[in-house]
Amino acid sequence: MPASHRPHASPPQPPASTQQRLWQELDLLCRLGLGLAPIAPDVCAVLRALVGAEAAAVFWLDEHGLPEGFFHEDSPASAQDLFLNEFERLFVGEGETNVVALARADGPAVGRLLAPDARYFRSNTYNLLIRAGGHHHTLDLRVEAQGRTRAVLLLFRAQGRAFGTADAALLERASASLQRAFGPGPIAARALDPRPQGGTGHIVLDAIGQRPVLADATALSLLQGARLRGLGVLGPHATLPPDLALRLGVRPGRISHIPVPHGLLLAQAHELLAPAGSAAQWLITLQLQRPRQIDVVRRVLQLPLSPLQREIAALAGLGYARADAAPLTGVGDAALKKHMRSILEAAGAGDWHELGMHLRG
């Protein structure tokens, strides 16, 4: 049976306590101020559960309103390959209600695809991307911050399970939190050193033309996981673009921190010493680094605490002093002491400092 015709059961509505925790998870993650790319997998999982969808995707945009990259929970590799490397050829133009169209501020911020016309179902966007993942109905949300559209979120369901106005209202409720992801990060003012995830990838460039000459498997895997448009590293005939260094924003002496799903892709170029008579080369090193703030939020949410107590605990994990807790949460000293007893007991910690260490892992 084709994927688009397989029966899908409606996801059960989470109980009220779970919904409350999910809304707080979304808000805490966004208030870290990391942008949407590093927290995209978490955001997709939260919104899918809250609205009752079968899959979710998030696209983050550049200053021109074009998608820089994306995270999709269950899109097949072939569809991702087409979107990342054939976007302008296949998905831009008349009749293509694509991410660029959904990002324009000339219509509603939510629900443009609640009732699409027949032309949409003949488009490449629907047939090569949406239907390829076994989906039919789409609920969209435009996220605006700092004067421009920063991201587009999509939720998906199979045929026969259309989204409605109540679903749209739920997704629109998420806008306020999602906008905070592009702010200064009010609860993450204390920087935490990121943690390396996996190995280091290596790419050798011809220094004159800056064209890739060699790349190891780790580098290819990191670039594939980055889901950045135009890198050309998906599909059976993956190749690195000749302007890779420019796309990564690297040159000797400069380090790029590129927001990608699950963290930041650290890219750095080094000049290689070449023997006399040999062509000069560059070495690009790549490493995925995961912001520790994300793991702090995850650990806080696992503790059996009230929403306010989670807010207090998060401050300890993010490196704030205990003296910061009262003014930042609006809790009086007496109430803070009472909450701290419950927090320390739940976390198995002896004091504020130990609590922070425990949550940072």
C-alpha positions in Angstrom: 0.0 0.0 0.0 1.5 3.4 -0.9 2.7 5.5 2.0 0.2 8.2 1.4 -2.7 5.8 1.7 -1.7 3.9 4.8 -4.2 4.4 7.7 -2.9 6.6 10.5 -4.4 6.5 14.0 -5.0 9.9 15.6 -2.3 10.6 18.1 -3.8 10.6 21.6 -4.2 14.0 23.3 -1.7 14.3 26.1 -3.1 14.8 29.6 -3.2 18.4 31.0 -0.1 17.9 33.2 1.9 16.6 30.1 0.6 19.6 28.0 1.8 22.0 30.7 5.2 20.4 30.8 5.5 20.5 27.0 4.6 24.2 26.8 7.2 24.9 29.5 9.8 22.8 27.6 9.2 24.8 24.4 9.5 28.1 26.3 12.6 27.1 28.2 14.4 25.9 25.0 13.5 29.0 23.1 14.5 31.3 25.9 18.0 30.0 25.6 18.4 32.3 22.6 20.2 29.7 20.4 18.0 30.2 17.3 15.8 27.4 16.1 18.3 25.2 14.3 20.1 23.7 17.3 16.8 23.0 19.1 14.8 22.0 15.9 14.5 18.3 16.8 13.2 19.2 20.3 10.8 21.8 19.0 9.4 19.5 16.4 8.8 16.8 18.9 7.0 19.2 21.3 4.7 20.8 18.7 3.9 17.4 17.1 2.7 16.1 20.5 0.8 19.3 21.5 -1.1 19.7 18.3 -1.5 15.9 17.6 0.4 15.6 14.3 2.2 12.7 12.7 5.4 14.6 11.9 6.9 18.1 12.0 9.5 20.1 10.2 11.2 23.5 10.8 13.0 25.6 8.2 15.2 28.5 9.2 15.7 31.4 6.8 18.4 33.8 5.8 18.0 37.6 5.6 16.6 37.2 2.0 13.8 34.9 3.2 15.4 31.8 1.6 15.8 28.6 3.6 19.3 28.1 5.0 18.5 24.6 6.3 15.9 22.5 7.8 15.0 19.6 10.1 12.3 17.1 9.1 11.3 14.3 11.4 10.5 11.6 8.8 11.2 12.9 5.3 12.9 10.3 3.1 16.5 11.0 2.1 15.4 11.4 -1.6 13.0 14.2 -0.7 15.6 15.9 1.5 18.1 15.7 -1.3 15.8 17.4 -3.8 14.9 20.2 -1.3 18.5 20.9 -0.4 20.1 20.7 -3.8 17.3 21.4 -6.3 15.3 24.0 -4.5 15.5 26.8 -7.1 14.9 24.4 -10.0 12.0 22.4 -8.7 10.3 24.3 -5.9 10.3 28.0 -6.9 7.8 29.5 -9.3 4.2 29.8 -10.0 2.0 27.2 -8.3 4.7 26.3 -5.8 3.4 27.1 -2.3 6.8 26.5 -0.8 8.7 27.7 2.2 9.5 31.0 0.5 5.8 31.7 -0.2 4.8 30.7 3.4 7.5 33.1 4.7 6.0 36.2 3.1 4.3 38.6 5.4 1.4 39.2 3.0 -1.0 36.8 4.6 -1.9 35.0 7.8 0.9 33.8 10.0 -0.7 30.4 10.5 -2.9 28.1 8.4 -2.2 29.1 4.8 -2.3 25.5 3.8 -5.4 24.6 5.8 -7.5 24.6 2.6 -5.2 24.6 -0.4 -6.5 24.8 -4.0 -6.3 22.1 -6.6 -3.1 23.7 -8.0 -1.3 22.9 -4.8 -1.9 19.2 -5.2 -0.3 19.3 -8.7 2.8 21.1 -7.5 6.3 19.7 -7.0 6.2 20.9 -3.4 3.2 18.6 -2.6 4.2 15.6 -4.8 7.9 15.5 -4.3 8.1 16.6 -0.7 4.8 16.3 1.2 3.4 13.2 -0.4 6.8 11.6 -0.5 6.8 11.4 3.3 3.3 9.8 3.4 1.5 13.0 4.3 -1.4 14.9 2.8 -2.5 17.7 5.2 -0.2 20.5 6.3 -0.5 23.1 9.0 2.0 26.0 8.7 3.3 28.7 10.9 5.4 31.8 10.0 7.8 32.9 12.8 8.7 36.6 12.8 11.3 38.2 15.0 13.5 41.3 14.8 11.6 42.7 11.8 11.7 39.7 9.4 10.6 36.1 9.0 13.0 33.8 10.7 11.5 30.4 10.3 8.6 28.4 9.0 7.2 25.4 10.9 5.1 22.7 9.3 3.0 19.9 10.9 1.8 17.0 8.8 -1.1 14.4 8.9 -2.2 11.7 6.5 -5.2 12.0 4.2 -8.5 12.0 6.0 -7.1 13.7 9.1 -7.3 17.4 8.2 -6.2 20.1 10.5 -8.8 22.5 11.8 -9.0 26.0 13.3 -8.4 24.6 16.8 -5.2 23.0 15.7 -4.1 26.3 14.1 -4.9 28.2 17.3 -2.7 25.8 19.3 0.2 26.2 16.9 -0.2 29.9 16.8 0.1 29.9 20.6 3.6 28.7 20.2 4.7 31.8 18.3 5.5 33.9 21.4 8.0 31.2 22.6 9.4 30.6 19.1 10.2 34.3 18.6 12.3 34.3 21.8 14.7 31.8 20.2 16.0 34.6 18.1 16.5 37.0 21.0 19.4 37.5 23.4 18.6 34.5 25.5 17.3 35.8 28.8 17.9 32.6 30.7 21.2 31.7 29.1 23.2 34.9 29.8 25.8 32.7 31.5 27.7 31.0 28.6 28.4 27.3 29.0 31.1 25.6 27.0 29.5 23.3 24.3 30.4 19.6 24.2 31.8 17.9 21.2 29.5 15.2 19.7 31.2 12.5 17.8 34.5 12.7 15.9 36.2 15.4 13.8 35.9 15.5 10.1 38.6 16.6 7.7 38.4 18.1 4.2 41.4 19.1 2.0 41.0 22.0 -0.3 43.2 23.3 -3.2 44.2 26.6 -1.6 44.3 28.4 -5.0 40.9 27.6 -6.2 39.6 26.5 -2.8 38.0 23.5 -4.3 37.6 20.3 -2.3 40.1 17.6 -3.1 39.5 15.0 -0.4 37.0 14.5 2.4 36.8 11.7 5.0 33.7 9.9 6.0 33.2 11.8 9.2 33.2 15.1 7.3 30.6 13.9 4.8 28.4 12.6 7.7 28.6 15.9 9.5 27.7 17.9 6.4 24.8 15.5 5.6 23.5 16.0 9.2 23.8 19.7 8.9 20.9 19.8 6.4 22.2 23.0 4.8 20.8 24.0 1.4 23.2 23.8 -1.5 25.9 21.6 0.1 25.2 18.7 -2.3 26.1 15.9 0.0 22.9 13.9 0.0 21.8 11.3 -2.5 23.7 8.4 -4.1 26.1 10.7 -6.0 27.0 13.1 -3.2 29.6 15.7 -4.2 31.0 18.7 -2.4 30.3 22.1 -4.0 33.4 23.9 -5.4 32.6 26.9 -3.2 32.4 24.9 0.0 34.7 27.2 2.0 32.6 30.2 1.1 29.4 28.4 2.1 30.9 27.4 5.4 32.3 30.9 5.9 35.8 29.7 6.7 39.3 30.9 5.9 42.6 30.4 7.8 42.4 32.2 11.2 38.6 32.3 11.3 36.3 29.8 13.0 32.6 29.5 11.9 29.9 28.3 14.3 27.0 27.2 12.0 23.7 26.5 13.7 22.5 23.0 12.6 20.1 20.4 14.0 21.3 19.2 17.5 23.9 22.0 17.9 26.6 24.0 16.2 28.8 22.9 13.4 32.3 24.2 14.2 34.3 24.8 11.0 37.9 25.9 10.9 40.4 26.2 8.1 44.2 25.7 8.4 46.9 26.4 5.8 49.0 23.2 5.2 52.7 23.5 4.9 53.5 22.2 1.4 56.9 20.9 0.3 58.7 23.0 -2.2 57.2 22.6 -5.7 53.9 21.3 -4.3 50.5 23.0 -4.6 49.3 24.8 -1.5 46.3 23.3 0.3 43.9 24.1 3.1 42.6 21.7 5.7 39.1 22.2 7.0 38.1 20.6 10.2 34.5 20.0 11.2 33.0 19.1 14.5 29.5 19.1 15.9 29.2 20.7 19.3 26.1 20.5 21.4 25.2 23.5 23.6 25.0 22.3 27.2 22.1 24.5 27.8 19.8 22.1 25.9 20.8 19.2 28.1 20.3 21.3 31.2 16.7 22.0 30.1 16.1 18.3 29.4 17.4 17.2 32.8 15.3 19.9 34.6 12.2 18.7 32.9 12.8 15.1 34.0 12.7 16.2 37.7 9.3 15.8 39.5 8.9 19.5 40.2 6.3 22.2 39.7 6.7 24.6 36.7 8.1 27.3 39.0 10.5 25.0 40.6 11.8 23.9 37.2 12.4 27.6 36.4 14.4 28.0 39.5 16.4 24.8 38.9 17.1 25.8 35.3 18.9 28.9 36.6 21.2 26.8 38.7 22.0 24.5 35.8 22.6 27.5 33.5 25.3 28.9 35.8 23.4 31.6 37.6 24.1 32.4 41.3 21.5 31.6 43.9 21.1 35.3 44.6 19.8 35.7 41.0 16.9 33.3 41.5 14.6 35.6 43.5 14.8 38.6 41.1 14.6 36.5 38.0 11.6 34.5 39.0 9.8 37.0 41.3 9.9 34.6 44.2 10.4 36.0 47.7 13.3 34.7 49.9 11.1 32.7 52.2 9.3 31.0 49.3 12.6 30.4 47.5 14.0 28.5 50.5 10.9 26.3 50.6 11.1 25.6 46.9 14.8 24.9 47.1 14.3 22.1 49.7 12.0 20.4 47.2 14.3 21.0 44.3 17.4 19.7 46.1 15.6 16.6 47.3 14.3 15.8 43.8 17.7 16.3 42.3 19.6 14.5 45.0 21.8 17.6 45.5 23.1 19.2 48.7 23.2 22.9 47.7 22.8 25.3 44.8 26.3 24.7 43.4 25.9 20.9 43.5 22.5 21.3 41.8 24.1 23.2 39.0 26.8 20.6 38.6 24.3 17.8 38.5 22.2 19.5 35.8 25.1 20.3 33.6 26.2 16.7 33.8 
